[in-house]
Amino acid sequence: MSELRVETIDIILPLHTSEDKKAWSYAAARKLKIQRERIRSLRLRKHSIDARKRAIKVQLRLEVGIDDILPPEEPLVANYRPVKSSAPRIIIVGSGPAGLFAALRCLELRRIPIILERGKDASARRFDLAPILREGRIVEDSNYCFGEGGAGTFSDGKLYTRAKKRGTISDIYQTLVAHGAPERILIDSHPHIGSNLLPKVVMAMRQSIIDAGGEVHFQSKVTDFLIENNKINGVITADGKEYTGLGVILATGHSARDIYTLLDQKKVLMEAKPFAMGMRIEHQQSLIDQIQYHLDDDTPRSEMLPAAAYSLATKINNRGVHSFCMCPGGFIVPCATENDEVVVNGMSLSKRDSPFANSGMVVTVEPEDCAAYQKEHGVLAGIAFQKSLEVAAKEAGGGGQTAPAQRMTDFMKGKLSNDLPDSSYHPGLNPARLDELLPKWMTTRMNIGLKLFGKKMHGYLTSDANLIGFETRTSSPVRIPRDPTTLQHPEIAGLFPCGEGAGFAGGIVSAALDGVRCAEAVSAVGVK
């Protein structure tokens, strides 16, 4: 019997043969300089598309079984040992990716996580999206931002991150797969779950937490912190209940403005930080496909290709202008958290088969850009600036969650659009002068940036694209500081600021990684 030899190699194939396993084996044999008959099995480890030129290539990383068959892999399953009821308790405020992954890590470290979530579970939360879309009415603690899984649950589920040095990303992916995410996320270079699949994943994670002895409390909005002698001992929820523990992981996300206000009232140190605001831009997906895949007019993309994405960035007069959270084959959704505002964001389903492509198109906002709000709002000036644009969008939209919009070319010419192209935004659009609603310094930079992007992507600059107001919740304008070693707040012992809301993450994966780190840090507090 031949002895198994295992090799991992990278190969590049033309698009049309990239899914042909016979082509894989021929390419692998050439790469390894062996006879093809010696290759007994192949396993795909990584998949990425190189569409920089008209002749599209696919890069594959293969695990190759030589002279014998690769052994089967054990399926990824969620298996958390129950924690004793006498174990230390850790309070986690928020059930987004930071909170959920913090809770799972707590269980592994033999601690009891107590998650307090202001919103509802994912199933009930879905019903609360209906009044937003049909009536333009926000359920203020259960919406696209608040509830089980956080803002990511119904906002696409992109897993790409640049946070390569902040933890083992593969562990995050494997945990998601163990809870029902598609195994494909372990392979794709830009993995994506989809807003239709994410709710089941986060519900499975919740069940793992409960089964192992953790607690998850929905509709449990934190309204006060139990702070004494510069140490936090727990929190109080809106129904008057007190929860105490070894420490408090504050993982509320970037839209829990009442938490920032509470911290400010209690004189807990916070810092203003840069963020970004702008609009959602929406094209026909077929146009983006043509540009990115170098297709002739009216030539559809190959069924072997996903809906094309893009990433654009430049710097104009010391401020960044860039695309954000690009959603190929996606939808624009209303993401306000109060009824006096309009906020837009993007999402995609797992198939990414909508006829529209959308992306945030935003400008960097530095703390000094919020100077007009600093006298009244202090460190929360950036939030006041966000809110002012959201209220302006509500008024310009004309009611409900109807959003103000402008043709891309009309925005650049400074004129009102007589009509608007079709859009995926369900509550509807109302023509408005977004170029006047935004501050002049933002409009000027946006104009220059869009012209540059139009030169980089020929056809991108078009009258058939909508600009929709406003994309304001790209990240938190506030950072809740922490010691780089202990991850505790520098002035409040036992308080562990975490994830996007604290200013330490930007997206599902980086938030999850930060949740894991904070769980390890707070668990270490009880180690003698």
C-alpha positions as CSV (number, residue, x, y, z in Angstrom):
1,M,0.0,0.0,0.0
2,S,1.4,3.4,-1.0
3,E,2.2,6.0,1.7
4,L,0.2,9.2,1.5
5,R,2.1,12.4,0.7
6,V,0.3,15.7,1.2
7,E,1.3,18.9,-0.6
8,T,-0.4,22.3,-0.6
9,I,0.1,24.3,-3.8
10,D,-1.3,27.4,-5.5
11,I,-2.3,27.2,-9.2
12,I,-3.8,29.7,-11.6
13,L,-6.4,28.7,-14.2
14,P,-8.5,30.5,-16.8
15,L,-12.1,31.2,-15.7
16,H,-13.6,28.6,-18.0
17,T,-11.6,25.7,-16.6
18,S,-11.5,26.9,-13.0
19,E,-14.2,24.5,-11.8
20,D,-13.0,21.5,-13.7
21,K,-11.3,19.1,-11.3
22,K,-9.5,17.3,-14.1
23,A,-7.9,20.7,-15.0
24,W,-7.0,21.0,-11.3
25,S,-5.2,17.7,-11.3
26,Y,-3.3,18.4,-14.6
27,A,-2.2,21.8,-13.2
28,A,-1.2,20.3,-9.9
29,A,0.8,17.6,-11.6
30,R,2.7,20.2,-13.6
31,K,3.4,22.3,-10.5
32,L,4.6,19.3,-8.5
33,K,6.4,17.7,-11.5
34,I,4.8,14.3,-11.0
35,Q,2.7,12.0,-13.1
36,R,-1.0,13.0,-12.9
37,E,-1.9,9.4,-12.0
38,R,-0.2,9.8,-8.6
39,I,-2.7,12.5,-7.6
40,R,-5.4,10.6,-5.8
41,S,-7.4,13.4,-4.3
42,L,-7.7,17.2,-4.2
43,R,-9.2,19.6,-1.7
44,L,-9.9,23.2,-2.3
45,R,-8.5,25.5,0.4
46,K,-8.6,29.0,-1.1
47,H,-10.4,30.6,-4.1
48,S,-9.9,34.1,-5.5
49,I,-10.7,35.8,-8.8
50,D,-8.2,38.0,-10.6
51,A,-10.2,40.3,-12.9
52,R,-7.6,43.0,-13.5
53,K,-7.4,42.0,-17.2
54,R,-10.0,41.0,-19.8
55,A,-8.8,37.4,-19.6
56,I,-10.0,36.6,-16.1
57,K,-7.9,34.2,-14.0
58,V,-8.8,32.2,-10.9
59,Q,-6.3,31.5,-8.2
60,L,-6.7,28.2,-6.3
61,R,-5.0,26.8,-3.3
62,L,-5.2,23.1,-3.3
63,E,-4.4,20.4,-0.8
64,V,-3.1,17.4,-2.9
65,G,-3.2,13.8,-1.9
66,I,-0.3,12.0,-3.6
67,D,-0.2,8.2,-3.9
68,D,-3.2,7.9,-1.6
69,I,-6.5,9.6,-0.7
70,L,-6.7,12.5,1.7
71,P,-8.4,11.5,4.9
72,P,-11.9,12.9,5.5
73,E,-12.1,16.1,7.6
74,E,-14.1,16.2,10.8
75,P,-17.2,18.4,10.4
76,L,-17.1,21.6,12.4
77,V,-19.5,21.4,15.3
78,A,-20.3,23.7,18.2
79,N,-19.3,22.0,21.4
80,Y,-19.1,24.0,24.6
81,R,-18.8,22.2,27.9
82,P,-21.3,23.4,30.5
83,V,-19.9,25.8,33.1
84,K,-20.6,25.3,36.8
85,S,-23.2,27.7,38.2
86,S,-20.7,28.8,40.8
87,A,-18.3,30.1,38.2
88,P,-17.6,33.9,38.0
89,R,-20.1,35.9,35.9
90,I,-19.2,38.4,33.2
91,I,-21.7,41.0,32.1
92,I,-21.8,41.6,28.3
93,V,-23.8,44.6,27.1
94,G,-24.8,44.0,23.5
95,S,-25.3,40.8,21.4
96,G,-23.5,41.9,18.2
97,P,-20.5,39.9,16.9
98,A,-18.3,41.4,19.7
99,G,-20.7,40.4,22.4
100,L,-21.5,36.9,21.0
101,F,-17.9,35.9,20.5
102,A,-17.0,37.3,23.9
103,A,-19.6,35.1,25.4
104,L,-18.4,32.0,23.6
105,R,-14.8,32.7,24.7
106,C,-16.0,33.2,28.3
107,L,-17.5,29.7,28.2
108,E,-14.2,28.3,27.0
109,L,-12.5,30.0,29.9
110,R,-15.0,28.6,32.4
111,R,-16.8,31.9,33.0
112,I,-20.6,32.5,32.8
113,P,-21.5,35.2,30.2
114,I,-24.6,37.3,30.9
115,I,-25.6,39.0,27.7
116,L,-28.0,42.0,28.0
117,E,-29.5,43.0,24.7
118,R,-31.8,46.0,24.3
119,G,-33.5,44.6,21.2
120,K,-35.3,41.4,20.5
121,D,-34.2,37.9,19.3
122,A,-33.6,37.6,15.5
123,S,-37.0,36.0,14.8
124,A,-39.0,38.7,16.6
125,R,-36.7,41.4,15.3
126,R,-37.5,40.5,11.7
127,F,-41.2,41.3,12.3
128,D,-40.2,44.7,13.5
129,L,-38.5,45.5,10.2
130,A,-42.0,45.4,8.5
131,P,-43.3,48.7,9.9
132,I,-40.1,50.4,8.8
133,L,-40.5,49.3,5.2
134,R,-44.3,49.6,5.0
135,E,-45.2,52.5,7.2
136,G,-41.9,54.3,7.6
137,R,-42.1,53.8,11.4
138,I,-39.1,52.9,13.5
139,V,-39.4,50.5,16.4
140,E,-36.7,52.3,18.3
141,D,-35.1,49.3,20.2
142,S,-35.7,46.7,17.5
143,N,-34.6,47.6,14.0
144,Y,-31.8,47.2,11.5
145,C,-29.3,48.3,14.1
146,F,-30.6,47.0,17.4
147,G,-31.3,43.3,18.3
148,E,-29.8,39.9,18.3
149,G,-26.6,39.8,16.2
150,G,-26.3,43.6,16.0
151,A,-26.3,45.7,12.9
152,G,-24.6,43.0,10.9
153,T,-27.5,40.5,11.1
154,F,-29.5,42.3,8.4
155,S,-26.7,44.2,6.8
156,D,-25.0,41.9,4.4
157,G,-22.6,39.7,6.5
158,K,-19.3,40.6,4.8
159,L,-16.5,38.9,6.6
160,Y,-13.5,40.5,4.9
161,T,-11.1,42.3,7.3
162,R,-7.7,43.9,7.3
163,A,-7.3,43.0,11.0
164,K,-4.7,40.3,10.2
165,K,-2.7,40.8,13.4
166,R,-5.5,40.9,15.9
167,G,-6.2,37.2,16.3
168,T,-6.8,34.1,14.4
169,I,-9.3,35.0,11.8
170,S,-9.8,31.3,10.8
171,D,-11.1,30.6,14.3
172,I,-13.8,33.2,13.8
173,Y,-14.8,31.6,10.4
174,Q,-14.8,28.1,11.8
175,T,-17.0,29.2,14.7
176,L,-19.5,30.7,12.3
177,V,-19.5,27.5,10.1
178,A,-20.0,25.4,13.3
179,H,-23.1,27.4,13.9
180,G,-24.5,27.0,10.4
181,A,-22.7,29.5,8.1
182,P,-21.8,28.1,4.6
183,E,-18.4,26.2,4.5
184,R,-17.6,28.4,1.5
185,I,-16.5,31.2,3.8
186,L,-13.5,29.1,4.7
187,I,-12.3,29.2,1.1
188,D,-13.4,32.5,-0.5
189,S,-10.9,35.4,-0.5
190,H,-13.8,37.8,0.3
191,P,-16.2,35.7,2.3
192,H,-19.8,36.7,2.7
193,I,-22.7,35.0,4.5
194,G,-25.8,37.0,3.4
195,S,-28.5,38.7,5.4
196,N,-30.9,35.8,4.7
197,L,-28.6,33.3,6.4
198,L,-27.0,35.3,9.3
199,P,-30.1,35.2,11.6
200,K,-30.0,31.4,11.9
201,V,-26.2,31.6,12.6
202,V,-26.6,34.1,15.4
203,M,-29.6,32.2,16.9
204,A,-27.4,29.0,16.9
205,M,-24.7,30.9,18.7
206,R,-27.2,32.1,21.3
207,Q,-28.3,28.5,21.8
208,S,-24.7,27.4,22.3
209,I,-24.3,30.1,25.0
210,I,-27.5,29.0,26.8
211,D,-26.8,25.3,26.6
212,A,-23.4,25.8,28.3
213,G,-24.8,27.8,31.2
214,G,-24.7,31.4,29.9
215,E,-27.6,33.7,29.9
216,V,-29.1,35.9,27.1
217,H,-31.6,38.5,28.1
218,F,-33.5,40.3,25.3
219,Q,-35.4,43.7,25.7
220,S,-33.0,44.4,28.6
221,K,-31.8,47.9,27.9
222,V,-29.0,49.1,30.2
223,T,-29.8,52.4,31.7
224,D,-27.2,52.8,34.4
225,F,-23.8,51.6,35.5
226,L,-23.0,50.6,39.1
227,I,-19.8,52.5,39.6
228,E,-18.3,53.0,43.0
229,N,-14.8,54.2,43.9
230,N,-13.8,54.2,40.2
231,K,-14.8,50.6,39.8
232,I,-17.8,49.2,37.9
233,N,-19.6,46.3,39.6
234,G,-22.5,45.9,37.2
235,V,-25.3,47.5,35.4
236,I,-29.0,48.3,35.9
237,T,-31.6,47.7,33.1
238,A,-34.7,49.6,32.2
239,D,-36.9,47.2,34.2
240,G,-34.9,47.9,37.4
241,K,-32.9,44.7,37.5
242,E,-29.3,44.7,38.6
243,Y,-26.7,42.5,37.1
244,T,-23.2,42.2,38.7
245,G,-20.1,40.3,37.8
246,L,-16.4,40.1,37.5
247,G,-16.4,42.8,34.9
248,V,-18.5,44.5,32.2
249,I,-17.8,44.1,28.5
250,L,-19.4,47.1,26.8
251,A,-20.1,45.9,23.3
252,T,-23.1,48.1,22.3
253,G,-22.2,49.0,18.7
254,H,-21.9,52.4,17.1
255,S,-25.5,53.4,17.3
256,A,-26.3,53.1,21.0
257,R,-26.1,56.9,21.5
258,D,-27.8,56.7,24.9
259,I,-24.9,54.7,26.2
260,Y,-22.4,57.5,25.2
261,T,-24.7,60.0,26.8
262,L,-24.8,58.0,30.0
263,L,-21.1,57.7,30.1
264,D,-20.7,61.4,29.5
265,Q,-23.2,62.2,32.4
266,K,-21.1,59.9,34.7
267,K,-18.0,61.7,33.6
268,V,-16.4,58.5,32.2
269,L,-13.5,59.4,30.0
270,M,-14.2,59.3,26.2
271,E,-12.3,60.7,23.2
272,A,-13.5,62.2,19.9
273,K,-12.2,60.2,16.9
274,P,-12.3,60.4,13.1
275,F,-15.3,58.8,11.3
276,A,-16.9,59.1,7.9
277,M,-20.2,60.2,6.5
278,G,-21.8,60.6,3.1
279,M,-24.3,58.9,0.9
280,R,-25.3,55.5,-0.6
281,I,-24.6,55.4,-4.3
282,E,-26.6,52.9,-6.4
283,H,-25.9,51.6,-9.9
284,Q,-27.3,48.8,-12.0
285,Q,-25.3,45.7,-11.2
286,S,-24.9,45.0,-14.9
287,L,-22.9,48.2,-15.3
288,I,-20.6,47.4,-12.5
289,D,-20.1,43.9,-14.0
290,Q,-19.3,45.4,-17.4
291,I,-16.7,47.8,-15.9
292,Q,-15.0,45.3,-13.5
293,Y,-15.1,42.3,-15.8
294,H,-14.2,44.2,-19.0
295,L,-17.4,43.1,-20.8
296,D,-18.7,44.6,-24.0
297,D,-22.0,46.5,-23.8
298,D,-25.0,44.3,-23.1
299,T,-22.8,41.2,-22.6
300,P,-23.9,39.5,-19.3
301,R,-21.3,38.2,-16.9
302,S,-20.5,34.6,-16.9
303,E,-22.5,32.4,-14.5
304,M,-19.1,31.4,-13.0
305,L,-18.5,34.9,-11.8
306,P,-20.1,36.5,-8.8
307,A,-21.7,40.0,-8.9
308,A,-18.8,42.3,-9.3
309,A,-17.7,44.5,-6.4
310,Y,-15.4,47.6,-6.3
311,S,-13.3,49.5,-3.8
312,L,-12.5,53.2,-4.4
313,A,-10.4,55.6,-2.3
314,T,-8.6,58.9,-2.6
315,K,-7.5,61.8,-0.5
316,I,-8.8,65.3,-1.2
317,N,-7.4,68.3,0.8
318,N,-6.4,66.1,3.8
319,R,-9.7,64.2,3.9
320,G,-10.3,60.7,2.6
321,V,-13.1,60.1,0.1
322,H,-13.9,56.4,-0.3
323,S,-16.4,53.7,-1.0
324,F,-17.6,51.8,2.1
325,C,-19.4,48.5,2.6
326,M,-20.0,47.8,-1.1
327,C,-22.9,45.5,-1.7
328,P,-22.9,43.8,-5.1
329,G,-26.3,42.5,-6.1
330,G,-27.7,44.2,-3.0
331,F,-30.3,46.5,-1.5
332,I,-30.4,49.8,0.3
333,V,-32.2,49.6,3.6
334,P,-33.4,52.2,6.2
335,C,-31.2,52.0,9.3
336,A,-32.5,54.8,11.5
337,T,-32.9,54.1,15.2
338,E,-35.2,57.0,16.0
339,N,-38.3,58.4,14.2
340,D,-37.0,61.9,13.6
341,E,-34.2,60.7,11.3
342,V,-33.4,58.9,8.0
343,V,-30.3,56.8,7.7
344,V,-29.4,54.4,4.9
345,N,-27.1,51.4,4.7
346,G,-26.6,48.5,2.3
347,M,-27.2,44.7,2.5
348,S,-27.0,41.7,0.2
349,L,-28.6,38.2,0.4
350,S,-26.3,35.2,0.0
351,K,-27.0,34.9,-3.7
352,R,-26.3,38.6,-4.4
353,D,-28.8,38.4,-7.2
354,S,-30.5,41.9,-7.0
355,P,-30.2,43.9,-10.2
356,F,-28.6,46.8,-8.2
357,A,-25.2,47.4,-6.8
358,N,-24.8,49.9,-3.9
359,S,-22.0,51.3,-1.8
360,G,-21.4,53.9,0.8
361,M,-19.6,56.9,-0.7
362,V,-18.2,58.9,2.3
363,V,-15.8,61.6,3.4
364,T,-13.6,61.4,6.4
365,V,-14.7,63.6,9.3
366,E,-12.0,64.7,11.8
367,P,-12.9,66.0,15.3
368,E,-12.1,69.6,14.2
369,D,-14.8,69.3,11.5
370,C,-17.4,69.1,14.3
371,A,-16.3,72.4,16.0
372,A,-19.7,74.0,15.6
373,Y,-21.2,71.3,17.9
374,Q,-18.4,71.1,20.5
375,K,-19.5,74.0,22.8
376,E,-22.9,72.4,23.4
377,H,-22.1,68.7,23.0
378,G,-18.4,68.4,24.0
379,V,-16.9,65.0,23.2
380,L,-20.2,64.0,21.7
381,A,-19.9,66.7,19.0
382,G,-19.5,64.1,16.2
383,I,-22.7,62.3,17.2
384,A,-24.5,65.7,17.1
385,F,-23.1,66.3,13.6
386,Q,-24.4,62.8,12.5
387,K,-27.8,63.5,14.0
388,S,-28.1,66.9,12.2
389,L,-27.6,65.2,8.8
390,E,-30.1,62.4,9.7
391,V,-32.7,65.0,10.7
392,A,-32.1,67.0,7.5
393,A,-32.5,63.8,5.5
394,K,-35.9,63.1,7.2
395,E,-37.1,66.6,6.4
396,A,-35.9,66.4,2.8
397,G,-37.3,63.0,2.3
398,G,-40.8,64.3,3.0
399,G,-42.0,61.8,5.6
400,G,-41.7,58.3,6.9
401,Q,-38.5,56.7,5.8
402,T,-38.6,58.1,2.3
403,A,-35.0,59.2,1.6
404,P,-33.8,62.3,-0.3
405,A,-31.9,61.4,-3.5
406,Q,-30.3,63.0,-6.5
407,R,-28.9,61.7,-9.7
408,M,-25.1,61.4,-9.5
409,T,-24.5,63.9,-12.4
410,D,-27.1,66.4,-10.9
411,F,-25.3,66.3,-7.6
412,M,-22.1,67.2,-9.4
413,K,-23.8,70.0,-11.4
414,G,-25.6,71.3,-8.3
415,K,-29.2,70.9,-9.6
416,L,-32.4,69.2,-8.5
417,S,-33.2,66.0,-10.3
418,N,-36.5,66.1,-12.2
419,D,-36.9,62.4,-11.7
420,L,-34.8,59.5,-10.3
421,P,-33.7,56.1,-11.6
422,D,-35.2,52.9,-10.2
423,S,-33.9,52.0,-6.8
424,S,-33.8,49.0,-4.4
425,Y,-34.7,51.3,-1.5
426,H,-38.2,50.1,-0.5
427,P,-39.6,53.1,1.4
428,G,-39.1,55.3,-1.7
429,L,-37.0,58.3,-2.8
430,N,-37.8,62.0,-3.0
431,P,-35.7,64.3,-5.3
432,A,-33.6,66.7,-3.1
433,R,-30.5,68.8,-3.3
434,L,-28.1,66.6,-1.4
435,D,-25.3,68.9,-2.5
436,E,-26.9,71.6,-0.4
437,L,-27.8,69.4,2.6
438,L,-24.2,68.3,3.0
439,P,-21.7,70.9,4.3
440,K,-19.9,72.6,1.5
441,W,-16.5,71.1,2.5
442,M,-18.0,67.6,2.1
443,T,-19.8,68.3,-1.2
444,T,-16.6,69.8,-2.7
445,R,-14.5,66.9,-1.8
446,M,-17.1,64.4,-2.9
447,N,-17.4,66.1,-6.3
448,I,-13.6,65.8,-6.8
449,G,-13.6,62.3,-5.6
450,L,-16.4,61.1,-7.9
451,K,-14.7,62.7,-10.9
452,L,-11.5,60.7,-10.1
453,F,-13.5,57.5,-9.6
454,G,-15.2,58.0,-12.9
455,K,-11.7,58.1,-14.6
456,K,-10.7,54.9,-12.7
457,M,-13.9,53.1,-13.6
458,H,-15.0,54.2,-17.0
459,G,-18.8,54.4,-17.0
460,Y,-19.1,54.8,-13.2
461,L,-19.9,58.5,-13.5
462,T,-23.5,58.4,-14.9
463,S,-26.8,60.1,-14.7
464,D,-28.4,56.6,-14.2
465,A,-26.9,56.3,-10.7
466,N,-28.7,57.5,-7.5
467,L,-27.1,59.2,-4.6
468,I,-29.2,58.6,-1.5
469,G,-29.0,60.4,1.8
470,F,-27.5,59.8,4.2
471,E,-24.9,57.2,5.2
472,T,-23.9,58.4,8.7
473,R,-23.2,55.2,10.8
474,T,-20.0,54.0,9.2
475,S,-18.3,54.0,12.6
476,S,-18.4,55.6,16.0
477,P,-17.4,59.3,16.3
478,V,-16.3,58.4,19.9
479,R,-13.6,56.1,21.3
480,I,-14.0,54.8,24.9
481,P,-10.3,54.4,25.8
482,R,-8.7,51.4,27.4
483,D,-5.3,50.3,28.6
484,P,-3.6,48.5,25.7
485,T,-2.5,45.6,28.0
486,T,-5.4,45.0,30.3
487,L,-8.1,46.3,27.9
488,Q,-9.7,48.0,30.9
489,H,-10.9,51.6,30.9
490,P,-8.0,53.7,32.2
491,E,-10.1,55.3,35.0
492,I,-12.9,52.7,35.6
493,A,-11.7,49.3,36.8
494,G,-13.7,46.4,35.5
495,L,-15.0,48.3,32.4
496,F,-13.9,46.7,29.1
497,P,-14.8,48.9,26.1
498,C,-15.2,46.5,23.1
499,G,-15.9,46.4,19.4
500,E,-17.2,49.0,17.0
501,G,-19.1,51.1,19.6
502,A,-15.9,51.6,21.6
503,G,-13.9,52.5,18.6
504,F,-11.8,49.3,18.4
505,A,-13.3,47.5,15.4
506,G,-14.9,48.0,12.0
507,G,-16.9,45.1,10.8
508,I,-18.1,41.6,11.8
509,V,-14.7,39.9,12.0
510,S,-12.7,42.6,13.7
511,A,-15.5,43.0,16.2
512,A,-15.6,39.3,16.9
513,L,-11.8,39.2,17.4
514,D,-12.1,42.1,19.8
515,G,-14.8,40.4,21.7
516,V,-12.5,37.3,22.1
517,R,-9.7,39.5,23.4
518,C,-11.9,41.3,25.9
519,A,-13.3,38.0,27.2
520,E,-9.7,36.8,27.8
521,A,-8.8,40.1,29.5
522,V,-11.8,40.2,31.9
523,S,-11.4,36.5,32.7
524,A,-7.8,37.2,33.7
525,V,-9.1,39.6,36.4
526,G,-10.3,36.7,38.5
527,V,-7.1,34.7,38.1
528,K,-4.9,34.8,41.2
